[in-house]
Amino acid sequence: MTPEELIQETKESIEFNTKKIEVLDKEINEIKQEATKNIEKLNGERNQIVAQIIKDQGGIEKLEKLINVQDKVES
């Protein structure tokens, strides 16, 4: 193999590997975008559940106060 052939082969290898990196980077970005979308969806669902828990806790506190007032009136 001549030095020129070796240079050409090396250049082709660099070009090929560069294209592989570009493809991998594109796939990585697509996966990141999908993961981000899924995380945002799950966080939204989680926030709705947390809001419901807080609402329910407030309801329980009101009921407990109502029960305590009724108990005091009855005694």
N, CA, C and O of each residue as an XYZ file, in Angstrom:
300
protein
N       0.858     -1.172      0.000
C       0.000      0.000      0.000
C       0.901      1.231      0.000
O       1.857      1.336      0.768
N       0.563      2.138     -0.874
C       1.364      3.365     -0.980
C       0.919      4.354      0.103
O      -0.182      4.250      0.642
N       1.782      5.297      0.402
C       1.396      6.309      1.373
C       0.129      7.071      0.952
O      -0.691      7.421      1.801
N      -0.029      7.324     -0.324
C      -1.216      8.020     -0.821
C      -2.482      7.198     -0.596
O      -3.529      7.729     -0.223
N      -2.364      5.892     -0.830
C      -3.508      5.006     -0.599
C      -3.872      4.948      0.889
O      -5.044      4.935      1.265
N      -2.839      4.913      1.707
C      -3.074      4.891      3.152
C      -3.755      6.187      3.608
O      -4.668      6.162      4.434
N      -3.304      7.302      3.066
C      -3.930      8.586      3.393
C      -5.384      8.580      2.955
O      -6.259      8.996      3.715
N      -5.657      8.116      1.746
C      -7.030      8.083      1.234
C      -7.907      7.157      2.074
O      -9.044      7.502      2.395
N      -7.393      6.003      2.425
C      -8.147      5.055      3.252
C      -8.449      5.653      4.625
O      -9.549      5.490      5.152
N      -7.484      6.333      5.187
C      -7.667      6.962      6.491
C      -8.704      8.082      6.408
O      -9.543      8.217      7.299
N      -8.651      8.878      5.352
C      -9.640      9.937      5.156
C     -11.041      9.357      5.030
O     -11.992      9.895      5.599
N     -11.173      8.260      4.284
C     -12.474      7.609      4.131
C     -12.977      7.062      5.464
O     -14.167      7.136      5.769
N     -12.064      6.518      6.244
C     -12.436      5.993      7.558
C     -12.917      7.126      8.463
O     -13.909      6.977      9.177
N     -12.217      8.251      8.430
C     -12.619      9.409      9.225
C     -13.995      9.892      8.787
O     -14.846     10.180      9.628
N     -14.218      9.984      7.500
C     -15.509     10.431      6.971
C     -16.627      9.469      7.385
O     -17.696      9.903      7.813
N     -16.377      8.177      7.258
C     -17.364      7.169      7.621
C     -17.711      7.265      9.112
O     -18.884      7.267      9.486
N     -16.686      7.343      9.947
C     -16.921      7.412     11.392
C     -17.594      8.726     11.793
O     -18.392      8.754     12.730
N     -17.278      9.800     11.095
C     -17.933     11.076     11.360
C     -19.421     10.975     11.059
O     -20.246     11.475     11.824
N     -19.768     10.334      9.952
C     -21.178     10.154      9.610
C     -21.878      9.266     10.646
O     -23.028      9.518     11.003
N     -21.189      8.235     11.123
C     -21.773      7.377     12.164
C     -22.050      8.188     13.428
O     -23.089      8.010     14.065
N     -21.136      9.067     13.790
C     -21.326      9.916     14.965
C     -22.528     10.823     14.767
O     -23.317     11.009     15.693
N     -22.682     11.390     13.576
C     -23.828     12.260     13.293
C     -25.146     11.501     13.457
O     -26.102     12.022     14.030
N     -25.186     10.272     12.952
C     -26.388      9.452     13.079
C     -26.669      9.153     14.554
O     -27.808      9.259     15.007
N     -25.633      8.783     15.294
C     -25.799      8.492     16.717
C     -26.257      9.734     17.487
O     -27.128      9.644     18.352
N     -25.673     10.884     17.172
C     -26.089     12.127     17.834
C     -27.558     12.432     17.559
O     -28.282     12.880     18.449
N     -27.992     12.190     16.332
C     -29.390     12.418     15.983
C     -30.299     11.486     16.792
O     -31.317     11.918     17.333
N     -29.923     10.209     16.869
C     -30.705      9.243     17.643
C     -30.741      9.621     19.118
O     -31.786      9.526     19.762
N     -29.607     10.048     19.649
C     -29.539     10.453     21.053
C     -30.487     11.614     21.304
O     -31.225     11.609     22.289
N     -30.476     12.616     20.417
C     -31.359     13.767     20.579
C     -32.826     13.375     20.495
O     -33.646     13.897     21.250
N     -33.170     12.468     19.594
C     -34.553     12.001     19.483
C     -34.986     11.294     20.768
O     -36.096     11.503     21.257
N     -34.109     10.464     21.303
C     -34.415      9.748     22.549
C     -34.568     10.742     23.694
O     -35.470     10.601     24.520
N     -33.691     11.750     23.751
C     -33.786     12.767     24.806
C     -35.109     13.516     24.713
O     -35.760     13.756     25.729
N     -35.508     13.886     23.498
C     -36.765     14.617     23.318
C     -37.953     13.770     23.760
O     -38.851     14.267     24.439
N     -37.962     12.509     23.382
C     -39.047     11.607     23.770
C     -39.074     11.422     25.283
O     -40.138     11.441     25.902
N     -37.893     11.244     25.871
C     -37.817     11.072     27.323
C     -38.303     12.328     28.040
O     -39.029     12.235     29.030
N     -37.912     13.487     27.553
C     -38.344     14.748     28.155
C     -39.852     14.880     28.087
O     -40.493     15.306     29.048
N     -40.419     14.510     26.939
C     -41.875     14.580     26.780
C     -42.559     13.635     27.765
O     -43.555     14.005     28.388
N     -42.039     12.431     27.908
C     -42.615     11.458     28.846
C     -42.490     11.934     30.289
O     -43.421     11.783     31.079
N     -41.340     12.507     30.631
C     -41.137     13.011     31.987
C     -42.112     14.140     32.279
O     -42.691     14.194     33.364
N     -42.300     15.043     31.320
C     -43.244     16.152     31.511
C     -44.666     15.627     31.707
O     -45.414     16.143     32.537
N     -45.029     14.616     30.952
C     -46.363     14.018     31.079
C     -46.537     13.405     32.472
O     -47.549     13.627     33.136
N     -45.543     12.637     32.900
C     -45.617     11.995     34.214
C     -45.626     13.025     35.334
O     -46.345     12.862     36.319
N     -44.835     14.082     35.191
C     -44.839     15.137     36.203
C     -46.195     15.824     36.272
O     -46.655     16.182     37.357
N     -46.841     16.009     35.120
C     -48.178     16.592     35.104
C     -49.173     15.716     35.842
O     -49.976     16.209     36.634
N     -49.121     14.422     35.583
C     -50.007     13.481     36.284
C     -49.722     13.498     37.782
O     -50.643     13.481     38.599
N     -48.447     13.530     38.129
C     -48.053     13.550     39.541
C     -48.592     14.809     40.215
O     -49.127     14.748     41.322
N     -48.450     15.937     39.549
C     -48.924     17.199     40.126
C     -50.440     17.184     40.339
O     -50.938     17.732     41.323
N     -51.163     16.562     39.423
C     -52.617     16.449     39.590
C     -52.950     15.609     40.819
O     -53.862     15.943     41.576
N     -52.219     14.532     41.012
C     -52.458     13.661     42.166
C     -52.115     14.392     43.460
O     -52.852     14.302     44.442
N     -50.994     15.116     43.462
C     -50.615     15.880     44.655
C     -51.685     16.915     44.968
O     -52.040     17.101     46.132
N     -52.204     17.591     43.951
C     -53.263     18.586     44.163
C     -54.500     17.930     44.762
O     -55.140     18.506     45.641
N     -54.843     16.736     44.295
C     -55.998     16.024     44.836
C     -55.774     15.646     46.294
O     -56.685     15.745     47.115
N     -54.558     15.211     46.609
C     -54.234     14.857     47.998
C     -54.398     16.079     48.898
O     -54.988     15.995     49.975
N     -53.870     17.211     48.445
C     -53.982     18.437     49.248
C     -55.447     18.824     49.423
O     -55.865     19.216     50.512
N     -56.214     18.714     48.361
C     -57.649     19.014     48.431
C     -58.344     18.077     49.425
O     -59.143     18.515     50.252
N     -58.028     16.789     49.329
C     -58.639     15.806     50.240
C     -58.241     16.062     51.687
O     -59.059     15.907     52.593
N     -56.993     16.451     51.906
C     -56.550     16.743     53.273
C     -57.322     17.933     53.842
O     -57.704     17.936     55.012
N     -57.545     18.935     53.004
C     -58.341     20.076     53.445
C     -59.756     19.664     53.789
O     -60.328     20.154     54.763
N     -60.323     18.771     53.002
C     -61.668     18.268     53.277
C     -61.733     17.504     54.582
O     -62.690     17.641     55.344
N     -60.719     16.700     54.840
C     -60.671     15.930     56.091
C     -60.596     16.878     57.279
O     -61.282     16.681     58.282
N     -59.760     17.907     57.163
C     -59.636     18.869     58.267
C     -60.980     19.551     58.544
O     -61.357     19.728     59.702
N     -61.692     19.928     57.500
C     -63.006     20.566     57.685
C     -63.992     19.611     58.352
O     -64.738     20.006     59.248
N     -63.994     18.368     57.917
C     -64.887     17.381     58.528
C     -64.535     17.138     59.987
O     -65.424     17.018     60.831
N     -63.244     17.065     60.288
C     -62.836     16.857     61.685
C     -63.276     18.025     62.560
O     -63.741     17.823     63.681
N     -63.131     19.246     62.048
C     -63.575     20.417     62.799
C     -65.085     20.380     63.006
O     -65.575     20.698     64.089
N     -65.813     19.996     61.976
C     -67.266     19.898     62.069
C     -67.669     18.861     63.114
O     -68.578     19.099     63.909
N     -67.001     17.724     63.112
C     -67.290     16.664     64.089
C     -66.993     17.164     65.495
O     -67.770     16.917     66.418
N     -65.872     17.866     65.668
C     -65.504     18.384     66.991
C     -66.539     19.393     67.474
O     -66.893     19.383     68.653
N     -67.032     20.259     66.597
C     -68.050     21.242     66.967
C     -69.334     20.536     67.357
O     -69.967     20.912     68.343
N     -69.728     19.527     66.611
C     -70.952     18.784     66.924
C     -70.813     18.055     68.251
O     -71.765     18.010     69.031
N     -69.650     17.485     68.520
C     -69.423     16.783     69.789
C     -69.536     17.753     70.959
O     -70.093     17.405     72.001
N     -69.014     18.961     70.797
C     -69.075     19.957     71.875
C     -70.517     20.417     72.110
O     -70.921     20.643     73.251
N     -71.281     20.554     71.040
C     -72.671     20.982     71.160
C     -73.485     19.905     71.854
O     -74.352     20.218     72.669
N     -73.221     18.637     71.546
C     -73.969     17.535     72.126
C     -73.644     17.340     73.604
O     -74.485     16.863     74.366
N     -72.423     17.707     74.017
C     -72.078     17.475     75.417
C     -72.413     18.647     76.263
O     -72.187     18.621     77.473
